[in-house]
Amino acid sequence: MIKTAILTVSDSCAAGRRRDISAQTIADMLPEDEFEICQRKTVPDDTDSITAELKRLCDEVHPDILFTTGGTGFGPRDVTPEATISVCERLVPGISEIIRAKGWEKTKRAVLSRGMAGIREKTLVINLPGSPKGAKESLQIILDVLGHATDMLRGGGH
């Protein structure tokens, strides 16, 4: 099983003004026979809050994969990529590159996503868009490689 956590980054969801549909969309896409969702959490669009929760999840919960949703755009409070970079020891640019490249085929605005992917200890952190449609389409692009990525993080070969 791939132990998975989902972190929603949204001021309005954190304040209870909006329902978090994107995290549920992500959860619904993960095959139950392969993925176990160990934790779901919401934080506001604030670098310190995001960084603290990314560290807590990676260092205390130890998921194999940690998806974030939200905070990857151009808005003044969209700081999820910066928070992700600050906590990861190694970046995984191929994941964010393919999400943007394949997303471009559906909407030219996909290149405006600033999502990143990286590794902290043995956790793969992947930023997905905040919109349910964007999160779904992005996850569809990479879903097939996540099992192999997890195997490699656990010490398996290529």
C-alpha positions as CSV (number, residue, x, y, z in Angstrom):
1,M,0.0,0.0,0.0
2,I,1.1,3.5,-0.8
3,K,0.6,5.6,2.3
4,T,-0.8,9.0,1.1
5,A,-1.6,12.4,2.7
6,I,-3.5,15.3,1.2
7,L,-2.9,18.9,2.2
8,T,-5.3,21.5,0.9
9,V,-3.9,25.0,0.8
10,S,-6.8,27.5,0.8
11,D,-7.7,30.5,2.8
12,S,-11.4,30.0,2.2
13,C,-11.4,26.3,3.0
14,A,-9.3,26.8,6.1
15,A,-11.8,29.5,7.3
16,G,-14.7,27.2,6.6
17,R,-16.2,29.5,3.9
18,R,-15.8,27.0,1.1
19,R,-16.0,23.2,0.9
20,D,-12.8,21.4,-0.1
21,I,-13.8,19.5,-3.3
22,S,-10.3,19.2,-4.7
23,A,-9.0,16.9,-1.8
24,Q,-12.0,14.7,-2.2
25,T,-11.4,14.6,-6.0
26,I,-7.8,13.4,-5.4
27,A,-8.9,10.9,-2.8
28,D,-11.6,9.5,-5.2
29,M,-9.0,9.0,-7.9
30,L,-6.6,6.8,-5.9
31,P,-7.3,3.1,-6.2
32,E,-8.2,1.8,-2.8
33,D,-6.3,-1.4,-3.4
34,E,-3.1,0.6,-3.9
35,F,-3.4,3.8,-1.8
36,E,-4.2,4.3,1.8
37,I,-5.1,7.9,2.8
38,C,-3.6,8.3,6.2
39,Q,-4.3,12.0,6.7
40,R,-6.1,15.0,5.2
41,K,-5.5,18.5,6.4
42,T,-6.3,22.1,5.4
43,V,-4.1,25.2,5.9
44,P,-4.4,28.8,4.8
45,D,-2.3,30.3,2.0
46,D,0.5,31.3,4.3
47,T,4.1,30.2,3.9
48,D,4.7,29.5,7.5
49,S,1.5,27.4,7.9
50,I,2.2,25.4,4.7
51,T,5.9,24.8,5.6
52,A,5.0,23.7,9.1
53,E,2.3,21.3,8.0
54,L,4.5,19.8,5.2
55,K,7.3,19.2,7.7
56,R,4.9,17.7,10.3
57,L,3.3,15.4,7.7
58,C,6.6,14.2,6.3
59,D,8.5,13.9,9.5
60,E,5.7,12.6,11.8
61,V,3.1,10.8,9.6
62,H,5.7,9.6,7.1
63,P,3.5,9.2,4.0
64,D,5.0,7.8,0.8
65,I,3.3,10.5,-1.2
66,L,2.0,13.9,0.0
67,F,-0.3,15.7,-2.4
68,T,-0.9,19.4,-2.0
69,T,-3.8,21.1,-3.7
70,G,-4.0,24.8,-4.1
71,G,-1.7,27.8,-4.0
72,T,0.1,27.2,-7.3
73,G,-1.1,30.1,-9.3
74,F,0.0,33.8,-9.6
75,G,-2.0,35.2,-6.8
76,P,-0.2,37.2,-4.1
77,R,-0.9,34.4,-1.5
78,D,-0.1,31.5,-3.9
79,V,3.1,30.3,-2.2
80,T,2.7,26.5,-2.1
81,P,5.7,25.9,-4.5
82,E,8.0,28.1,-2.5
83,A,7.0,26.3,0.7
84,T,7.5,22.9,-1.0
85,I,10.9,23.9,-2.3
86,S,11.9,25.1,1.2
87,V,11.2,21.7,2.9
88,C,12.4,19.3,0.1
89,E,16.0,18.0,-0.1
90,R,15.7,17.0,-3.7
91,L,13.4,18.3,-6.5
92,V,11.7,16.0,-9.0
93,P,11.2,18.4,-12.0
94,G,10.0,15.8,-14.4
95,I,6.6,15.5,-12.5
96,S,5.8,19.2,-12.7
97,E,7.2,19.4,-16.2
98,I,4.9,16.6,-17.6
99,I,1.9,18.0,-15.7
100,R,2.4,21.4,-17.4
101,A,3.2,19.9,-20.8
102,K,0.3,17.5,-20.9
103,G,-2.0,20.1,-19.4
104,W,-1.1,22.5,-22.2
105,E,-2.8,20.1,-24.6
106,K,-6.1,20.7,-22.8
107,T,-5.7,24.4,-21.8
108,K,-3.0,26.9,-22.6
109,R,-3.3,28.2,-19.1
110,A,-1.7,25.1,-17.7
111,V,1.7,26.7,-18.2
112,L,0.7,29.3,-15.6
113,S,0.7,26.6,-12.9
114,R,3.8,26.9,-10.7
115,G,3.4,23.5,-9.0
116,M,6.6,21.7,-8.0
117,A,7.5,18.2,-6.8
118,G,10.2,17.1,-4.5
119,I,11.4,14.6,-1.9
120,R,11.7,15.1,1.8
121,E,13.3,12.1,3.5
122,K,11.3,9.3,2.0
123,T,8.2,11.3,1.1
124,L,7.4,12.5,-2.5
125,V,5.6,15.8,-2.3
126,I,3.6,16.8,-5.3
127,N,1.8,20.1,-5.8
128,L,-1.5,19.9,-7.7
129,P,-3.8,22.8,-8.7
130,G,-6.5,23.9,-6.4
131,S,-9.4,23.5,-8.9
132,P,-11.0,20.1,-8.8
133,K,-10.7,19.8,-12.6
134,G,-7.0,20.9,-12.6
135,A,-6.2,18.5,-9.7
136,K,-8.0,15.6,-11.5
137,E,-6.4,16.2,-14.9
138,S,-2.9,16.6,-13.3
139,L,-3.2,13.5,-11.2
140,Q,-4.4,11.5,-14.2
141,I,-1.2,12.4,-16.0
142,I,1.1,11.0,-13.3
143,L,-0.9,8.3,-11.5
144,D,0.7,5.4,-13.4
145,V,4.2,6.3,-12.3
146,L,3.5,6.7,-8.6
147,G,3.9,3.1,-7.7
148,H,7.3,2.9,-9.2
149,A,8.3,6.2,-7.6
150,T,7.3,4.8,-4.2
151,D,9.2,1.6,-4.8
152,M,12.4,3.7,-5.6
153,L,11.9,5.9,-2.5
154,R,11.7,2.7,-0.4
155,G,15.1,1.6,-1.8
156,G,13.9,-0.5,-4.8
157,G,15.8,-0.3,-8.1
158,H,14.9,1.4,-11.3
